[in-house]
């Protein structure tokens, strides 16, 4: 473990970064590589909060759904922002190699699953991502999702083959090592007491030293402290807790074969396989800090809900961290005033967006890159203080409840359709065995008269003249009526009888002379 270095002497640098999380270290690394002198001030230690306690999934996008993003700023700017998020993911990939960060354990692929049937939405989303945003994605039908995840909780899915996951803890410390190697200086256990952003050279005061810089980057998220309380209050703190199970052995392979990370569209569960036979799972959220150990049982219950085949699982380790959630759902990236920058509010999409922010701010300071202005529509908005926390907690609980209800309804409908298909298949098989062509006609709804079955024509009594004419509709249903014997009206007409054949009247004595019918009279 590297010994922490505290700032104990006055220092002048080009750029001072406040906060040694993912965003601050990304700024420091990029700026140092571009030739600036950089100092990072951290009140505790590198990656002590959410940056060092996440599942390590890297994929394009933001916390704000893509449809809402387009509705707010239009398709053109949305495409530009999406492209920046992809560049952030590539920044992580370029640095998360075994050569630069040993043991990073990079693996490919991420799957976003829905807990309700969303076939039409899936097609629309795939079209938007693939055609408008040039992102490589695949749509997975229900059968394929459930072939990889043995649970009826999930339906359709969107697979991101270019997404990946890494060991989050190793990455944050590896990022710090890369920044130091590039020339940045990182001072831990050095909280910021005050900041004076006026003048060309800004002044930062710490408990044991002073620092001057031309540019200051505030990357402390919700932990900027008293000097920047107003900025911190634009973020809603959300603590997300996670755990790693004890080894599950072959049981895990029986319920999950997908090797990438999995997240649901409702934002409730996020999990992946680690170390071959263990599950890393993040689920519970609160808007107040709590001891992570309290949530071990909650993580275990959530795993059992999704994969009941596993039964009760042991949670070997739990942890948690607070992310800053903005009111509008987009990160805060930009210039507050000349020489003073902000990079915070990344929410759950932290790895790619923090890397993107680091590149944007460093290149803007040193190269004049103006693309950070794409985030100008997303202003700093007060998050509501304690009232906002209560509201956030209630909204979170309500959202989870709605998601659970929608999922239960979707599973009930699916079960009903399956039962109906089974019933119809059994009925068809019974009809086949009985030699019929199809199921019997359905009974008419109540209040509707039953259709009348056509009746065969009534026969005329002997000697009462010609038989009644059969209606045309009956003829079409039963075929044309056969002609009657013109002699007595009984029996079918013998149109095939040879000419001159002898016919006898009913009751005629056979000893009497037979009546001959002359040829051509029939």
C-alpha positions as CSV (number, residue, x, y, z in Angstrom):
1,X,0.0,0.0,0.0
2,X,1.5,3.4,-1.1
3,X,2.1,5.8,1.8
4,X,-0.2,8.8,1.7
5,X,1.4,12.2,1.0
6,X,-0.1,15.2,2.8
7,X,0.4,18.8,1.5
8,X,2.7,20.5,4.1
9,X,4.3,23.2,2.0
10,X,3.1,26.1,-0.2
11,X,2.9,25.2,-3.8
12,X,2.2,26.9,-7.2
13,X,0.7,24.9,-10.1
14,X,-1.1,25.4,-13.4
15,X,-4.2,23.4,-12.3
16,X,-5.4,22.4,-8.9
17,X,-8.0,19.6,-8.7
18,X,-10.2,19.2,-5.6
19,X,-11.1,15.6,-5.2
20,X,-9.3,12.4,-5.9
21,X,-12.2,10.4,-7.3
22,X,-12.7,9.2,-10.9
23,X,-13.4,12.7,-12.2
24,X,-10.6,14.5,-10.5
25,X,-8.0,11.8,-11.4
26,X,-9.1,11.8,-15.0
27,X,-8.7,15.6,-15.2
28,X,-5.2,15.3,-13.6
29,X,-4.1,12.4,-15.9
30,X,-5.2,14.2,-19.1
31,X,-3.8,17.6,-18.1
32,X,-0.5,16.1,-17.0
33,X,-0.2,14.2,-20.2
34,X,-0.8,17.5,-22.1
35,X,2.1,19.1,-20.2
36,X,0.4,21.1,-17.3
37,X,1.6,21.0,-13.7
38,X,-1.2,19.5,-11.6
39,X,-1.9,19.1,-7.9
40,X,-4.8,17.0,-6.6
41,X,-6.1,17.7,-3.1
42,X,-8.1,15.0,-1.3
43,X,-9.5,15.3,2.1
44,X,-9.3,11.5,2.8
45,X,-7.7,9.1,0.4
46,X,-7.9,8.1,-3.2
47,X,-11.2,6.4,-4.1
48,X,-12.6,6.3,-0.6
49,X,-16.2,7.0,-1.7
50,X,-18.3,5.8,-4.7
51,X,-15.4,5.9,-7.1
52,X,-13.8,3.0,-5.3
53,X,-17.0,1.1,-4.7
54,X,-18.7,0.4,-8.0
55,X,-19.3,-2.7,-10.1
56,X,-17.0,-1.5,-12.9
57,X,-19.4,-1.5,-15.9
58,X,-18.3,0.8,-18.7
59,X,-20.8,1.7,-21.5
60,X,-22.0,4.7,-23.4
61,X,-24.8,7.0,-22.2
62,X,-26.0,9.0,-19.3
63,X,-28.4,8.7,-16.4
64,X,-31.0,10.6,-18.4
65,X,-32.9,8.3,-20.8
66,X,-32.0,8.9,-24.4
67,X,-35.6,9.8,-25.3
68,X,-35.7,12.5,-22.6
69,X,-32.3,13.8,-23.8
70,X,-33.6,14.2,-27.3
71,X,-36.7,15.9,-26.1
72,X,-34.7,18.4,-24.1
73,X,-31.9,19.5,-26.5
74,X,-32.8,18.0,-29.9
75,X,-31.3,15.2,-31.9
76,X,-28.2,17.0,-33.1
77,X,-26.8,18.0,-29.7
78,X,-27.9,14.6,-28.3
79,X,-25.8,12.9,-30.9
80,X,-22.8,15.0,-30.0
81,X,-23.2,14.3,-26.3
82,X,-23.6,10.6,-26.9
83,X,-20.4,10.6,-29.0
84,X,-18.6,12.2,-26.1
85,X,-19.8,9.5,-23.8
86,X,-18.5,6.9,-26.2
87,X,-15.1,8.7,-26.2
88,X,-15.1,8.5,-22.4
89,X,-15.6,4.8,-22.5
90,X,-12.7,4.4,-24.9
91,X,-10.5,6.5,-22.6
92,X,-11.2,4.0,-19.9
93,X,-10.5,1.1,-22.2
94,X,-7.2,2.6,-23.3
95,X,-6.0,2.9,-19.7
96,X,-7.5,-0.3,-18.3
97,X,-5.0,-2.7,-19.8
98,X,-3.0,-5.4,-18.0
99,X,0.2,-3.6,-19.0
100,X,-0.9,-0.4,-17.4
101,X,-3.0,-1.7,-14.5
102,X,-2.2,-5.3,-13.6
103,X,-5.2,-7.4,-12.5
104,X,-7.8,-5.1,-14.1
105,X,-9.7,-8.2,-15.3
106,X,-11.4,-6.6,-18.3
107,X,-14.3,-8.6,-19.8
108,X,-16.6,-7.8,-22.6
109,X,-20.3,-7.2,-23.0
110,X,-23.2,-5.7,-21.1
111,X,-26.9,-6.6,-21.1
112,X,-29.8,-4.2,-20.3
113,X,-32.9,-6.2,-19.5
114,X,-36.5,-5.2,-19.1
115,X,-38.8,-6.5,-16.3
116,X,-41.9,-6.1,-18.5
117,X,-42.7,-7.0,-22.0
118,X,-41.4,-4.2,-24.2
119,X,-41.1,-5.6,-27.7
120,X,-42.2,-2.4,-29.5
121,X,-40.0,-0.2,-27.3
122,X,-37.1,-2.5,-27.9
123,X,-37.4,-2.1,-31.7
124,X,-37.7,1.7,-31.4
125,X,-34.7,1.8,-29.0
126,X,-32.5,-0.3,-31.3
127,X,-33.3,1.9,-34.2
128,X,-32.4,5.1,-32.3
129,X,-29.2,3.7,-30.9
130,X,-28.1,1.9,-34.1
131,X,-29.2,4.4,-36.8
132,X,-29.2,7.8,-35.1
133,X,-26.4,7.3,-32.5
134,X,-24.2,4.8,-34.4
135,X,-23.9,2.5,-31.4
136,X,-23.4,-1.2,-31.9
137,X,-26.3,-3.0,-30.2
138,X,-28.3,-6.2,-30.5
139,X,-31.9,-6.9,-29.6
140,X,-32.4,-10.1,-27.6
141,X,-35.8,-11.7,-27.5
142,X,-37.2,-13.3,-24.4
143,X,-36.0,-16.8,-25.1
144,X,-32.4,-15.7,-25.6
145,X,-32.4,-13.6,-22.4
146,X,-33.8,-16.5,-20.4
147,X,-31.3,-18.9,-22.0
148,X,-28.5,-16.8,-20.4
149,X,-30.4,-15.8,-17.2
150,X,-32.6,-18.5,-15.8
151,X,-35.4,-16.4,-14.4
152,X,-38.9,-15.3,-15.5
153,X,-38.3,-11.9,-14.1
154,X,-36.7,-10.5,-17.3
155,X,-38.2,-10.3,-20.8
156,X,-36.4,-8.5,-23.7
157,X,-32.9,-7.2,-23.6
158,X,-30.5,-4.8,-25.4
159,X,-27.0,-6.2,-25.7
160,X,-24.0,-3.8,-25.9
161,X,-21.1,-5.9,-27.4
162,X,-18.6,-3.0,-27.1
163,X,-19.4,-2.3,-23.4
164,X,-17.1,-3.9,-20.8
165,X,-16.4,-4.2,-17.1
166,X,-13.3,-3.9,-15.0
167,X,-12.2,-4.2,-11.4
168,X,-13.4,-0.8,-10.1
169,X,-11.1,-0.7,-7.1
170,X,-8.0,-1.6,-9.1
171,X,-8.9,1.0,-11.8
172,X,-9.2,4.0,-9.4
173,X,-5.8,3.2,-7.8
174,X,-4.3,2.4,-11.2
175,X,-5.6,5.8,-12.5
176,X,-3.9,7.5,-9.6
177,X,-0.7,5.7,-10.4
178,X,-0.9,6.7,-14.1
179,X,-1.5,10.4,-13.1
180,X,1.5,10.4,-10.8
181,X,3.6,8.7,-13.6
182,X,2.5,11.5,-15.9
183,X,3.7,14.2,-13.4
184,X,0.6,15.0,-11.3
185,X,1.1,15.3,-7.6
186,X,-1.7,13.8,-5.3
187,X,-2.0,15.0,-1.7
188,X,-4.3,12.9,0.5
189,X,-5.5,13.8,4.0
190,X,-5.5,17.4,2.8
191,X,-9.0,18.9,3.1
192,X,-9.7,22.3,1.5
193,X,-10.5,25.0,4.1
194,X,-11.2,27.9,1.7
195,X,-11.0,28.9,-1.9
196,X,-10.5,32.4,-3.3
197,X,-11.4,32.2,-7.1
198,X,-10.8,35.9,-7.8
199,X,-7.7,37.1,-9.7
200,X,-5.5,35.5,-12.2
201,X,-3.9,33.2,-9.6
202,X,-6.5,31.5,-7.4
203,X,-5.7,30.8,-3.8
204,X,-6.6,27.5,-2.0
205,X,-6.0,27.2,1.8
206,X,-5.5,23.8,3.5
207,X,-4.9,23.1,7.2
208,X,-1.1,23.1,6.8
209,X,-0.3,24.9,3.5
210,X,-1.4,27.2,0.8
211,X,-1.6,26.6,-2.9
212,X,-1.9,28.9,-5.9
213,X,-3.2,27.9,-9.3
214,X,-4.3,29.5,-12.6
215,X,-7.2,27.0,-12.8
216,X,-9.3,25.2,-10.2
217,X,-11.4,22.1,-11.0
218,X,-14.0,21.1,-8.4
219,X,-14.4,17.4,-8.5
220,X,-15.4,16.6,-5.0
221,X,-19.0,15.7,-5.8
222,X,-21.2,16.0,-2.6
223,X,-18.1,16.2,-0.4
224,X,-16.8,19.6,-1.3
225,X,-17.5,20.7,2.2
226,X,-18.2,24.1,3.8
227,X,-16.2,26.2,1.3
228,X,-18.5,25.2,-1.6
229,X,-21.7,24.3,0.3
230,X,-24.0,25.9,-2.3
231,X,-22.5,23.8,-5.1
232,X,-22.8,20.6,-3.0
233,X,-26.5,21.4,-2.5
234,X,-27.2,21.1,-6.2
235,X,-26.7,17.4,-5.8
236,X,-29.0,14.8,-4.2
237,X,-26.8,12.3,-2.3
238,X,-27.7,8.7,-3.1
239,X,-26.0,5.9,-1.3
240,X,-26.0,2.6,-3.2
241,X,-25.0,-0.6,-1.5
242,X,-23.6,-3.8,-3.0
243,X,-22.2,-7.1,-1.9
244,X,-20.3,-10.1,-3.1
245,X,-21.5,-13.6,-2.4
246,X,-19.5,-16.5,-1.1
247,X,-18.4,-19.0,-3.8
248,X,-21.5,-20.6,-5.3
249,X,-19.8,-23.3,-7.2
250,X,-21.9,-25.1,-9.9
251,X,-25.1,-23.6,-8.6
252,X,-24.2,-20.3,-10.3
253,X,-23.7,-21.9,-13.7
254,X,-27.2,-23.4,-13.4
255,X,-28.9,-19.9,-13.2
256,X,-26.6,-17.6,-15.2
257,X,-24.2,-18.2,-18.1
258,X,-23.8,-14.6,-19.3
259,X,-20.3,-13.4,-18.4
260,X,-20.9,-9.6,-18.8
261,X,-22.7,-7.2,-16.5
262,X,-26.5,-7.1,-16.3
263,X,-28.7,-4.2,-15.4
264,X,-32.4,-3.7,-15.5
265,X,-34.1,-0.8,-17.2
266,X,-35.8,0.3,-14.0
267,X,-32.3,0.8,-12.4
268,X,-33.1,-1.5,-9.5
269,X,-30.6,-4.4,-9.9
270,X,-27.1,-4.4,-11.3
271,X,-24.9,-7.6,-11.1
272,X,-22.2,-9.7,-12.7
273,X,-20.1,-12.8,-12.2
274,X,-16.7,-12.3,-10.5
275,X,-14.0,-14.8,-9.7
276,X,-15.8,-17.5,-11.8
277,X,-18.4,-18.6,-9.2
278,X,-19.4,-15.5,-7.2
279,X,-22.0,-12.8,-7.8
280,X,-21.4,-9.1,-7.3
281,X,-24.7,-7.4,-6.8
282,X,-25.8,-3.8,-6.3
283,X,-29.4,-3.0,-5.4
284,X,-30.5,-1.2,-2.3
285,X,-30.4,2.7,-2.3
286,X,-31.0,5.3,0.3
287,X,-30.6,9.1,0.6
288,X,-29.0,8.8,4.0
289,X,-25.7,7.2,5.0
290,X,-25.8,3.8,6.8
291,X,-23.4,1.0,7.6
292,X,-23.0,-1.2,4.6
293,X,-23.2,-4.3,6.8
294,X,-26.9,-3.6,7.4
295,X,-27.7,-4.3,3.8
296,X,-26.1,-7.7,3.4
297,X,-29.5,-9.4,4.0
298,X,-31.2,-7.1,1.6
299,X,-28.8,-8.0,-1.2
300,X,-29.2,-11.7,-0.3
301,X,-33.0,-11.4,-0.5
302,X,-32.8,-9.6,-3.8
303,X,-30.7,-12.3,-5.3
304,X,-33.1,-14.9,-4.1
305,X,-36.0,-13.0,-5.7
306,X,-34.4,-13.0,-9.1
307,X,-32.8,-16.4,-8.9
308,X,-34.9,-18.5,-6.4
309,X,-33.1,-21.6,-7.6
310,X,-30.0,-20.4,-5.6
311,X,-31.9,-20.4,-2.3
312,X,-30.4,-18.4,0.5
313,X,-26.9,-17.2,-0.4
314,X,-24.2,-16.0,1.9
315,X,-22.9,-12.5,1.4
316,X,-19.2,-12.4,2.1
317,X,-18.6,-8.7,1.7
318,X,-20.7,-5.5,1.5
319,X,-19.8,-1.9,0.7
320,X,-21.5,1.3,-0.2
321,X,-20.8,4.8,-1.6
322,X,-22.6,8.0,-2.3
323,X,-23.1,9.4,-5.7
324,X,-24.4,12.9,-6.6
325,X,-27.6,12.8,-8.5
326,X,-28.6,16.0,-10.3
327,X,-32.3,17.1,-10.6
328,X,-32.2,16.9,-14.4
329,X,-30.2,13.6,-14.5
330,X,-27.2,14.9,-16.4
331,X,-23.7,15.5,-15.1
332,X,-22.4,19.0,-14.2
333,X,-19.5,19.7,-16.5
334,X,-18.3,23.2,-17.4
335,X,-16.9,26.6,-16.3
336,X,-18.6,28.4,-13.4
337,X,-16.5,31.5,-13.9
338,X,-13.1,32.2,-15.5
339,X,-10.6,29.8,-14.0
340,X,-13.1,27.8,-12.0
341,X,-14.5,24.5,-13.3
342,X,-16.9,21.9,-12.1
343,X,-17.1,18.1,-12.8
344,X,-19.6,16.3,-10.7
345,X,-23.1,14.8,-10.6
346,X,-22.4,11.7,-12.6
347,X,-24.9,9.4,-10.9
348,X,-24.8,5.7,-11.8
349,X,-23.1,6.3,-15.1
350,X,-19.8,7.2,-13.6
351,X,-16.9,5.5,-15.3
352,X,-17.5,6.7,-18.9
353,X,-18.8,10.2,-18.0
354,X,-16.0,11.0,-15.5
355,X,-13.4,10.0,-18.1
356,X,-15.2,12.2,-20.6
357,X,-15.3,15.1,-18.2
358,X,-11.6,14.8,-17.5
359,X,-10.8,15.0,-21.2
360,X,-13.2,17.9,-21.9
361,X,-12.0,20.1,-19.0
362,X,-8.3,19.5,-19.5
363,X,-8.5,20.1,-23.2
364,X,-10.6,23.2,-22.8
365,X,-8.1,24.7,-20.3
366,X,-5.0,23.8,-22.4
367,X,-6.3,23.7,-26.0
368,X,-9.4,25.9,-25.9
369,X,-11.8,23.0,-26.7
370,X,-15.4,24.4,-26.3
371,X,-17.4,21.2,-26.4
372,X,-18.1,21.5,-22.7
373,X,-20.7,24.0,-23.7
374,X,-22.9,21.2,-24.9
375,X,-23.7,20.7,-21.2
376,X,-24.8,24.3,-20.8
377,X,-28.6,23.5,-21.0
378,X,-28.2,21.5,-17.8
379,X,-27.8,24.2,-15.2
380,X,-27.0,24.0,-11.6
381,X,-30.3,23.4,-9.8
382,X,-30.8,23.2,-6.0
383,X,-31.6,19.7,-5.0
384,X,-33.9,20.6,-2.2
385,X,-31.7,20.0,0.9
386,X,-33.2,17.7,3.6
387,X,-36.7,18.0,2.0
388,X,-35.2,16.9,-1.3
389,X,-33.7,13.9,0.4
390,X,-37.0,12.9,1.8
391,X,-38.7,13.4,-1.6
392,X,-36.0,11.4,-3.3
393,X,-36.3,8.6,-0.9
394,X,-40.1,8.5,-1.3
395,X,-39.8,8.7,-5.1
396,X,-37.3,5.9,-5.1
397,X,-39.5,3.6,-3.0
398,X,-42.5,4.5,-5.2
399,X,-40.5,3.8,-8.4
400,X,-39.4,0.4,-7.1
401,X,-43.0,-0.4,-6.1
402,X,-44.3,0.6,-9.5
403,X,-41.6,-1.5,-11.2
404,X,-42.4,-4.5,-9.0
405,X,-46.1,-4.2,-9.8
406,X,-45.5,-3.8,-13.5
407,X,-43.3,-6.8,-13.5
408,X,-45.8,-9.0,-11.6
409,X,-48.5,-8.0,-14.1
410,X,-46.3,-8.8,-17.0
411,X,-45.5,-12.2,-15.6
412,X,-49.2,-12.9,-14.9
413,X,-50.2,-12.0,-18.5
414,X,-47.4,-14.2,-19.8
415,X,-48.6,-17.1,-17.7
416,X,-52.1,-16.7,-18.8
417,X,-51.1,-16.8,-22.5
418,X,-49.0,-19.9,-21.9
419,X,-52.0,-21.6,-20.3
420,X,-54.3,-20.6,-23.2
421,X,-51.8,-22.0,-25.7
422,X,-51.6,-25.3,-23.8
423,X,-55.4,-25.5,-23.6
424,X,-55.7,-24.9,-27.4
425,X,-53.0,-27.4,-28.1
426,X,-54.7,-30.1,-26.0
427,X,-58.0,-29.3,-27.7
428,X,-56.5,-29.6,-31.2
429,X,-54.9,-32.9,-30.3
430,X,-58.3,-34.2,-29.0
431,X,-60.0,-33.1,-32.2
432,X,-57.3,-34.8,-34.2
433,X,-57.8,-38.0,-32.4
434,X,-61.5,-37.8,-32.8
435,X,-61.2,-37.3,-36.5
436,X,-62.6,-33.8,-36.6
437,X,-61.1,-30.9,-38.5
438,X,-61.1,-28.3,-35.8
439,X,-62.5,-27.2,-32.5
440,X,-66.3,-27.0,-32.0
441,X,-68.0,-23.7,-32.8
442,X,-67.8,-21.2,-29.9
443,X,-71.0,-20.4,-28.1
444,X,-72.5,-17.0,-29.0
445,X,-72.1,-14.3,-26.4
446,X,-75.0,-13.8,-23.9
447,X,-77.8,-11.9,-25.5
448,X,-77.1,-12.9,-29.1
449,X,-79.4,-15.4,-30.8
450,X,-77.9,-18.7,-31.8
451,X,-77.8,-19.2,-35.6
452,X,-80.5,-21.5,-36.9
453,X,-79.3,-24.7,-38.4
454,X,-80.9,-25.2,-41.9
455,X,-83.6,-27.9,-42.0
456,X,-83.8,-30.5,-44.7
457,X,-86.9,-30.2,-46.9
458,X,-90.1,-31.9,-45.8
459,X,-91.2,-34.8,-48.0
460,X,-94.6,-34.6,-49.7
461,X,-97.2,-37.3,-48.9
462,X,-98.0,-39.7,-51.7
463,X,-100.7,-38.4,-53.9
464,X,-100.6,-34.8,-52.7
465,X,-99.1,-33.4,-55.8
466,X,-95.7,-32.0,-56.3
467,X,-93.2,-31.7,-53.4
468,X,-92.4,-28.3,-52.0
469,X,-89.6,-26.4,-53.7
470,X,-86.4,-26.4,-51.7
471,X,-85.0,-22.9,-51.0
472,X,-81.8,-21.9,-52.8
473,X,-79.9,-21.3,-49.5
474,X,-80.6,-24.9,-48.5
475,X,-79.6,-26.2,-51.8
476,X,-76.3,-24.4,-51.4
477,X,-75.8,-25.9,-47.9
478,X,-77.0,-29.5,-48.6
479,X,-76.7,-29.8,-52.4
480,X,-79.5,-29.7,-54.9
481,X,-82.5,-32.0,-54.0
482,X,-82.8,-35.2,-56.0
483,X,-85.7,-35.5,-58.5
484,X,-88.6,-37.6,-57.5
485,X,-90.2,-40.4,-59.5
486,X,-92.7,-38.7,-61.7
487,X,-95.0,-41.6,-61.3
488,X,-95.6,-41.6,-57.6
489,X,-93.4,-38.9,-56.1
490,X,-91.5,-41.5,-54.0
491,X,-87.8,-42.4,-54.3
492,X,-85.1,-40.8,-56.4
493,X,-85.5,-40.4,-60.1
494,X,-83.7,-43.3,-61.9
495,X,-82.1,-41.1,-64.5
496,X,-79.6,-44.0,-65.2
497,X,-82.3,-46.6,-65.9
498,X,-82.1,-48.0,-69.4
499,X,-84.8,-47.0,-71.9
500,X,-87.8,-49.2,-71.8
501,X,-87.1,-50.4,-68.3
502,X,-90.0,-51.9,-66.4
503,X,-91.1,-50.1,-63.2
504,X,-93.7,-51.2,-60.8
505,X,-96.1,-49.1,-58.7
506,X,-96.0,-49.7,-55.0
507,X,-98.6,-52.3,-54.0
508,X,-99.1,-53.5,-57.6
509,X,-99.5,-57.2,-57.9
510,X,-96.5,-58.7,-59.4
511,X,-98.7,-61.2,-61.3
512,X,-100.3,-58.3,-63.2
513,X,-98.9,-57.0,-66.3
514,X,-96.0,-54.7,-65.8
515,X,-96.3,-51.1,-67.1
516,X,-93.7,-50.2,-69.6
517,X,-92.4,-46.7,-70.0
518,X,-91.9,-45.7,-73.5
519,X,-88.4,-44.5,-74.4
520,X,-87.8,-40.8,-73.9
521,X,-90.7,-40.3,-71.5
522,X,-88.4,-40.1,-68.4
